[in-house]
Amino acid sequence: MGSEYFVPLLLQANPQYRTVLIFTNEVEVTIPFVEVENDYIQSPAWLDDDIDNTEETEEEIAVASEEDS
């Protein structure tokens, strides 16, 4: 389900396990389908810059560590 905010839905679908803290390996839990709207269609500009410059950042870190030693 991906978020702690969906725990009430999980408990509603599995009321028999409401008080269980540790499950054995044979317990089958019903996981309800939750349709989530994605409000973030585009990633922020600063994130795109970080992804594009990943290789440069690694090189800069490697060079800086060589100078320090």
N, C-alpha and C positions, 0 to 999 in steps of 0.2 A: 504494500500500500504506500510505503514511502514516507510517511509522516506520522508523528505522534498525535497529530490532530484527528486522525482517523480511528483512534483507539475506541471511542464510543461506538462507532459503526461495527468494529470488530467484535466488541463485547455484545452488542445487540444481536449479531449473527450467531454468536456462540455463548448464550447465557449459562449453559451448563458448566463452562470453564471460568466463570467470573472470579472464583476464589482460588484458582490454581496458579501457582507461581512457577513451578518446574514441571515440564511436560515429559512424559516418557516417549520413546521413539515410535509408538504405535498409535498415538493420538492424531486424529484427523480434525483439522480446524477448517471451518468454512470461512473463506475470505471473500467478502462482498466486492462486486465490481463498483468502482468509484470513478466517475468521469470527471477529470480535472481540467479546467480551462487553463491554458498557458497564456498568461498576461504578458509575458516577455517574449515577443516574437523575434525581436532582434537583440543581439547581445550589445552591451554598452561599448562605445568607441574605445575606451581605455582597455577593455578586455581584448579586443581585436588587436590592438597594438602589442600587448604582451604576448599573444600567441604568435604573431608574426616575427617578433624579435627574440624568440626563445633560444635560437642557435647563437645569436650575438651575445646574449646574456651569459650563456655557458662559457663562451670563449673569453669574455671579459673576466669571469670569475677564475678561470684557469690561469690567465695571465697574471691576475692580481696575486694569486697564491704563489706563483713562481717568484715574483719579486720579493715577497715577504720572507721566503726561505733562504 
